[in-house]
Amino acid sequence: MTLSLEQLSRCTVAVDLGASRTRVYLKDNGLIVDEPSLAAVNSRTGSLIAVGSLAGGMAGRTPEHIKVVRPISGGTVVDIDMAQRMLRFLVNDKIRRAWRRKPMLRAAVCLPHDAEPIAQRAAVEVLSALGSRRVELVDTLIAAAVGCGLPVERPEATMIVVCGAASTQVAVLSLGAIVAAEKVAIGGDAIDYAVIQHLRSVHELMLPSQGLHPLHLALYDPARMGCEAEVRGRDVATGLSRTVLVNTAHVREAIHTPLTAVLDAIGRVLRECPPDLVADLAERGIMLAGGSARLPGLDTMIEQATGMMVRIADNPDVCSVLGLGAMIEGKIKPLHLDAARS
């Protein structure tokens, strides 16, 4: 359906339910929640122990009866009850203080492009349980484009690539609508898996859940390209703790294969676009957004494959929620947005 900014401006809260992090934007207050989409639950009693960063710190360190789960996968709620409990725990106190007990009337939430009706219904149920009387569903691609500052309301092409934890979405926008779009199941999680497999096959090392952090720091720093990073993990043969020096250049080669799926998606989107819009993109280039937009080598690969300029948004991880927040605040010009509405 077509959703106007007038309808969005009636919303009080904007929510981005991401596979990696959950973010909540409150009207007139800004971003109030930015936490990992994780919940720790006692499987014996069903009680919720921790959510967000506290639950993230428990991953891989809990006894057998305590599970750290992800109720959201790829921007889609897969466990409605757990997602409700997690979100209620994250926002209740903050919204109560900011709102001064004013009830939530309307909410807006980002959903992946072409989300199935069951995924739309799940998002509506999660926010309705928190007191929302009406939930507006907005395509993540449009929200992210607005958050990046792209002129989506103009009759000219803009291209955005939203790199999430579980998937990557590619779209060309014009006049506030999606002209062509693709979604591939390659994101930050798939890249991490490729790195873990590389370390296991080359160095015979198994990493803990937090073991990739020092390697991430080395990969994301251009000054350390080709240098070595120290990684600690468990030896495959002995089971003992071991530290190895990993060449970051070899790791970049290991993640090249999954990144080619993103290039294929960009090529399919460009082939679906009218020639006039493709000519616009040749001048304006491609914008990268999402929590995995800074994947090492991704921008260079896209530039070499398309011949277009590639830019990374200033705050790529929060573009979607900030764009949705700008819509409910009425900070952008009137336009019609392709989105589903509950």
C-alpha positions as CSV (number, residue, x, y, z in Angstrom):
1,M,0.0,0.0,0.0
2,T,1.0,3.7,-0.3
3,L,1.7,5.4,3.0
4,S,1.9,9.2,3.2
5,L,4.1,11.2,5.5
6,E,0.9,12.7,7.0
7,Q,0.1,9.3,8.4
8,L,3.6,8.7,9.6
9,S,3.7,12.1,11.3
10,R,0.9,10.9,13.6
11,C,3.2,8.2,15.0
12,T,5.0,8.7,18.3
13,V,7.7,6.0,18.2
14,A,9.8,4.4,15.4
15,V,11.2,0.9,15.8
16,D,13.9,-0.9,13.8
17,L,13.8,-4.6,14.6
18,G,17.1,-5.8,13.3
19,A,18.7,-9.3,13.4
20,S,21.7,-7.8,15.1
21,R,20.3,-4.8,17.1
22,T,17.0,-3.4,18.1
23,R,16.6,0.4,18.0
24,V,13.8,2.6,19.2
25,Y,13.4,6.3,18.3
26,L,11.0,8.4,20.4
27,K,9.4,11.5,18.9
28,D,10.9,14.8,20.3
29,N,13.5,12.7,22.2
30,G,15.6,10.9,19.5
31,L,17.2,7.5,19.7
32,I,16.5,6.0,23.1
33,V,17.3,2.3,22.6
34,D,20.2,0.7,20.7
35,E,20.7,-2.8,22.1
36,P,21.6,-6.2,20.7
37,S,18.5,-8.3,19.7
38,L,19.3,-10.9,22.3
39,A,17.5,-12.4,25.3
40,A,18.7,-14.8,27.9
41,V,16.0,-17.2,29.2
42,N,15.8,-19.9,31.8
43,S,14.6,-23.0,29.9
44,R,13.4,-24.7,33.1
45,T,11.2,-21.9,34.3
46,G,10.7,-19.8,31.2
47,S,11.7,-16.7,33.0
48,L,13.6,-13.9,31.3
49,I,17.0,-13.3,32.8
50,A,18.6,-10.6,30.7
51,V,18.2,-8.8,27.4
52,G,20.3,-6.7,25.1
53,S,24.0,-6.2,25.9
54,L,23.7,-8.0,29.2
55,A,22.4,-11.1,27.4
56,G,25.1,-10.7,24.8
57,G,27.8,-10.9,27.5
58,M,26.3,-14.3,28.5
59,A,26.6,-15.9,25.1
60,G,28.7,-19.0,25.2
61,R,29.2,-18.7,29.0
62,T,25.9,-20.0,30.4
63,P,25.0,-23.3,32.1
64,E,22.9,-25.7,30.0
65,H,19.5,-24.5,31.2
66,I,20.1,-20.9,30.3
67,K,19.8,-20.1,26.6
68,V,20.7,-16.9,24.8
69,V,18.3,-16.6,21.9
70,R,17.6,-14.2,19.0
71,P,13.8,-13.6,18.7
72,I,14.4,-11.6,15.5
73,S,16.1,-12.9,12.4
74,G,16.8,-10.9,9.2
75,G,14.5,-8.1,10.3
76,T,11.6,-10.6,10.8
77,V,10.2,-11.6,14.2
78,V,10.5,-15.4,14.5
79,D,9.4,-15.7,18.2
80,I,6.6,-13.2,18.9
81,D,6.3,-13.9,22.6
82,M,10.1,-13.5,23.3
83,A,10.3,-10.4,21.1
84,Q,7.5,-8.8,23.0
85,R,9.2,-9.6,26.3
86,M,12.6,-8.4,25.1
87,L,11.2,-5.1,23.7
88,R,9.1,-4.4,26.7
89,F,12.1,-4.9,29.0
90,L,14.2,-2.5,26.8
91,V,11.8,0.4,26.4
92,N,9.3,0.4,29.3
93,D,11.3,2.5,31.7
94,K,12.8,4.8,29.1
95,I,9.5,5.5,27.4
96,R,7.7,5.9,30.7
97,R,10.2,8.6,31.7
98,A,10.3,10.4,28.3
99,W,6.5,10.2,27.8
100,R,5.6,11.0,31.4
101,R,3.0,8.2,31.3
102,K,1.5,9.3,28.0
103,P,0.2,6.2,26.3
104,M,1.6,5.0,23.0
105,L,-1.0,5.7,20.3
106,R,0.8,4.9,17.0
107,A,4.1,3.3,16.1
108,A,6.1,2.9,12.9
109,V,8.4,-0.1,12.2
110,C,10.9,-0.9,9.5
111,L,10.5,-4.2,7.6
112,P,12.7,-5.8,5.0
113,H,11.7,-5.4,1.4
114,D,8.9,-7.7,0.2
115,A,8.3,-9.0,3.8
116,E,5.8,-11.8,3.9
117,P,2.3,-11.1,5.4
118,I,3.1,-13.3,8.3
119,A,6.2,-11.2,9.0
120,Q,4.2,-8.1,8.8
121,R,1.6,-9.6,11.2
122,A,4.3,-10.6,13.7
123,A,5.7,-7.1,13.8
124,V,2.3,-5.6,14.4
125,E,1.6,-8.1,17.2
126,V,4.9,-7.3,19.0
127,L,4.2,-3.5,19.0
128,S,0.5,-3.9,19.7
129,A,1.4,-5.8,22.9
130,L,3.3,-2.8,24.1
131,G,0.2,-0.6,23.8
132,S,0.3,0.6,20.2
133,R,-3.2,1.2,18.9
134,R,-2.0,1.4,15.3
135,V,1.2,0.2,13.7
136,E,2.5,1.6,10.3
137,L,5.0,-0.7,8.4
138,V,7.6,1.0,6.3
139,D,10.1,-0.5,3.9
140,T,13.6,-0.6,5.4
141,L,15.1,0.5,2.0
142,I,13.1,3.8,2.0
143,A,13.7,4.5,5.7
144,A,17.5,3.9,5.3
145,A,17.6,6.1,2.2
146,V,16.0,9.0,4.1
147,G,18.3,8.4,7.0
148,C,21.3,8.7,4.7
149,G,20.1,12.0,3.4
150,L,19.4,10.8,-0.1
151,P,16.9,13.0,-2.1
152,V,14.3,10.2,-2.4
153,E,11.5,12.6,-3.2
154,R,13.0,13.9,-6.4
155,P,12.4,12.5,-9.9
156,E,15.9,11.2,-10.2
157,A,17.5,7.9,-9.3
158,T,19.2,7.1,-6.0
159,M,20.7,3.7,-5.2
160,I,21.1,2.3,-1.7
161,V,22.6,-1.0,-0.5
162,V,21.6,-1.9,3.1
163,C,24.0,-4.4,4.5
164,G,22.5,-6.1,7.6
165,A,23.6,-8.9,9.8
166,A,21.5,-11.6,8.1
167,S,20.8,-10.1,4.6
168,T,21.7,-7.4,2.2
169,Q,19.0,-5.3,0.4
170,V,19.7,-3.4,-2.8
171,A,17.3,-0.8,-4.3
172,V,17.0,2.0,-6.8
173,L,14.6,4.7,-5.7
174,S,12.8,7.6,-7.5
175,L,10.0,9.9,-6.6
176,G,9.8,8.2,-3.1
177,A,9.1,4.8,-4.6
178,I,11.2,1.6,-5.2
179,V,11.8,1.2,-8.9
180,A,13.8,-2.1,-8.5
181,A,15.0,-4.1,-5.5
182,E,16.7,-7.3,-4.6
183,K,17.4,-9.1,-1.3
184,V,20.1,-11.7,-0.7
185,A,20.8,-13.8,2.3
186,I,24.3,-12.5,2.8
187,G,25.2,-10.2,5.6
188,G,27.6,-9.7,8.5
189,D,26.8,-13.2,10.0
190,A,27.7,-14.9,6.7
191,I,31.0,-13.0,6.5
192,D,31.8,-14.0,10.1
193,Y,31.1,-17.6,9.3
194,A,33.5,-17.4,6.3
195,V,36.2,-16.0,8.6
196,I,35.6,-18.7,11.2
197,Q,35.8,-21.5,8.6
198,H,39.0,-19.9,7.3
199,L,40.6,-20.0,10.7
200,R,39.5,-23.5,11.3
201,S,40.8,-24.9,8.1
202,V,44.1,-22.9,7.9
203,H,45.0,-22.4,11.6
204,E,43.0,-25.3,13.1
205,L,41.5,-22.9,15.6
206,M,37.9,-22.7,16.9
207,L,36.8,-19.3,18.0
208,P,34.5,-18.4,20.9
209,S,31.5,-16.1,20.2
210,Q,33.5,-13.0,21.1
211,G,36.7,-14.1,19.5
212,L,36.3,-12.3,16.2
213,H,36.4,-8.8,17.8
214,P,40.1,-8.2,17.6
215,L,40.1,-9.5,14.0
216,H,37.2,-7.1,13.2
217,L,39.2,-4.2,14.5
218,A,42.2,-5.1,12.3
219,L,40.0,-5.7,9.2
220,Y,38.1,-2.5,9.5
221,D,41.3,-0.4,9.8
222,P,42.7,0.5,6.4
223,A,46.1,1.3,7.9
224,R,46.4,-2.3,9.1
225,M,45.7,-3.9,5.7
226,G,48.1,-6.8,5.1
227,C,49.2,-6.8,8.8
228,E,48.8,-9.5,11.3
229,A,46.2,-9.7,14.1
230,E,46.4,-11.8,17.3
231,V,43.5,-14.1,17.7
232,R,42.9,-16.5,20.7
233,G,40.8,-19.6,20.4
234,R,40.6,-23.3,21.1
235,D,42.9,-25.8,19.3
236,V,40.9,-28.2,17.2
237,A,43.1,-31.2,18.1
238,T,44.0,-30.6,21.8
239,G,41.1,-28.5,23.0
240,L,43.6,-26.2,24.7
241,S,43.6,-22.4,24.4
242,R,46.0,-21.2,21.7
243,T,46.9,-17.8,20.2
244,V,47.8,-17.4,16.5
245,L,48.8,-14.5,14.3
246,V,46.4,-14.1,11.4
247,N,47.3,-12.3,8.2
248,T,44.4,-9.9,7.5
249,A,45.1,-10.0,3.7
250,H,44.3,-13.7,3.7
251,V,41.1,-13.2,5.7
252,R,40.0,-10.5,3.2
253,E,40.4,-13.2,0.4
254,A,38.3,-15.6,2.4
255,I,35.4,-13.2,2.6
256,H,35.6,-12.3,-1.1
257,T,33.4,-15.2,-2.2
258,P,30.2,-14.4,-0.1
259,L,30.6,-10.7,-1.0
260,T,30.2,-11.6,-4.7
261,A,26.5,-12.4,-4.0
262,V,26.0,-8.7,-3.2
263,L,27.6,-7.7,-6.5
264,D,25.2,-10.1,-8.4
265,A,22.2,-8.5,-6.7
266,I,23.4,-5.0,-7.6
267,G,23.8,-6.2,-11.3
268,R,20.2,-7.6,-11.3
269,V,18.8,-4.4,-10.0
270,L,20.6,-2.2,-12.5
271,R,19.4,-4.4,-15.4
272,E,15.8,-3.9,-14.2
273,C,16.1,-0.1,-14.2
274,P,15.2,2.2,-17.1
275,P,18.3,3.6,-18.9
276,D,17.6,7.2,-17.8
277,L,17.8,6.2,-14.1
278,V,21.0,4.2,-14.7
279,A,22.4,7.4,-16.2
280,D,21.5,9.3,-13.1
281,L,23.3,6.7,-11.0
282,A,26.5,7.0,-13.0
283,E,26.7,10.6,-11.7
284,R,25.4,10.1,-8.1
285,G,26.9,6.7,-7.3
286,I,25.8,4.2,-4.7
287,M,25.2,4.7,-1.0
288,L,26.1,1.9,1.5
289,A,24.1,1.7,4.8
290,G,23.5,-0.8,7.5
291,G,25.5,-2.3,10.3
292,S,27.7,-4.3,7.9
293,A,28.3,-1.4,5.4
294,R,31.9,-1.2,6.5
295,L,32.8,-4.7,5.6
296,P,36.4,-4.6,4.5
297,G,36.7,-4.4,0.8
298,L,33.0,-4.2,0.0
299,D,33.0,-0.6,-1.3
300,T,36.1,-1.2,-3.4
301,M,34.6,-4.4,-4.9
302,I,31.4,-2.5,-5.8
303,E,33.3,0.4,-7.4
304,Q,35.4,-2.0,-9.5
305,A,32.4,-4.1,-10.6
306,T,30.0,-1.2,-11.5
307,G,32.4,1.7,-12.3
308,M,30.3,3.9,-10.0
309,M,31.3,6.0,-7.0
310,V,30.5,4.3,-3.7
311,R,30.0,6.2,-0.5
312,I,29.4,4.9,3.0
313,A,26.8,6.7,5.1
314,D,28.0,8.8,8.1
315,N,26.2,6.6,10.6
316,P,25.4,3.5,8.5
317,D,24.2,1.3,11.4
318,V,21.4,3.7,12.5
319,C,20.3,5.0,9.1
320,S,17.0,3.1,9.0
321,V,15.8,4.2,12.5
322,L,17.0,7.8,12.0
323,G,15.2,7.9,8.6
324,L,12.0,6.6,10.2
325,G,12.5,9.1,13.0
326,A,12.8,11.9,10.5
327,M,9.5,10.8,8.9
328,I,7.5,10.8,12.1
329,E,9.1,14.1,13.1
330,G,8.0,15.6,9.7
331,K,11.5,16.7,8.8
332,I,11.3,15.7,5.1
333,K,9.2,17.0,2.2
334,P,5.8,15.4,1.5
335,L,6.0,12.4,-0.7
336,H,4.3,9.0,-1.1
337,L,6.2,6.0,0.2
338,D,5.9,2.4,-0.9
339,A,5.2,0.6,2.3
340,A,2.8,-1.8,3.9
341,R,0.4,-0.7,6.5
342,S,-1.3,-2.7,9.1
